[in-house]
Every structure is written in structure tokens, then in C-alpha cells.
Amino acid sequence: MENIRKAELSRKTNETNIELGFTIDGSGNANIETGVPFMSHMLDLFAKHGQFDLNVNAQGDVDVDDHHTTEDIGICLGQALQTALGDKRGIKRYGNAFVPMDEALAQVVVDLSNRPHLEMRAEFPSQKVGTFDTELVHEFLWKLALEARMNLHVIVHYGHNTHHMIEAVFKALGRALDEATTIDPRIQGVPSTKGML
């Protein structure tokens, strides 16, 4: 039986205290407490639609705002994904997912290339969803891409409800990463002519 690809880590700063566990080959189970309700909701969707197991316990200076907590969760999740992937032998490497959410349509394309980059095309009509600043979606995704060392393209093709648009992004992120991390038995070594990722 293959080793289960997973990682556990913690990060403590003067601004946040985070414990995170991530399993690639999971079943969509999430146990998430971030102190940022909208981000907790998005991470739950990400895990469910990616079939990942995700445990997050985060305390942060949300009395200031949600920025530090959201950013640091992105850092931790990216590091956990990179660690859980190990040498990346046999993975599909690329993933692409379109997800509709009512009137909104989002697309996420990933390459687990070891070359971090975020390209984001999304214009959210509202600056906030509840108390959550929508600009933090970019902050989270950038830190995730940087620490996971992946190429991440996020496109919201259209939509007018900001909650729906962001929800579609996180569902598509889960599905695209599920595809990219899938082991393909046809692949010998890593899927790169360089011989490494």
C-alpha cells in the first residue's frame, strides 16, 4: 500500500498561532477553526471538493483585522502541501477545474512545477463579504502558491455576487489540486523532461 501523503505543522508568531494538518489522499473531512468565519467556510469547501482531509486550528489578532490570520493560513497550507507531495513521483502535475456557483463561474489551473507564481483575474463587486475583506483572497492565494511552489492561475469569468464568486474559486481550487496531485500509474518518475520538479 502506498504511503499516505500528509503533513502536520505549526506556526507561531506574535500575530498568529496556527496548527495545521493536511492529507492529500483524504475523503473531504475538515475540522476548521480560524477565528475568521468566512475563511473557515472557504477552507471547508476547498477540502470537501478536493477530497482532502484538513485540520486547522488558528488563533490570530482578528481584533486588528483578518489579514494576518488569513495570510498565515495560506503560508501553512502551502508548506503542508509541498511537504505532503514529497518527491512528486507519479503525480499528474497539472490540474484544471471550472466551477459554477449560481451566476458566477470560476476557473483554477495549477501546475505543481516548483516555480511559484500567482496569476489572478477577478474583479469582486464588493470589498467585503460580511466582515471579510475580499482583497484577502488574493493574499491567501499568493502565499499558498509561494509556499507550495506552484503555478496558480485563478480566473473568475463572470458573476455579480461576491460570495458566490469567491466560493466558486475555492471549490475550483480544491478540484484542480485534486487532479494535479493524483497519482497516474503510467507516469514513471516525475512528469518533467528535466527529470525533477
Buried (B, 14 or more C-beta within 10 A) or exposed (E): EEEEBBBEBEBEEEBBBBBBBBBBBBEBEBEBEBBBBBBBBBBBBBBBBBBBBBBBBBBBBBEEBBBBBBBBBBBBBBBBBBBBBEEBEBBBBBBBBBBBBEEBBBBBBBBBBBEBBBEBEBEBEEEEBEEBBBEBBBBBBBBBBBBBBBBBBBBBBEBEBBBBBBBBBBBBBBBBBBBBBBBEEEBEEBBEEEEEB
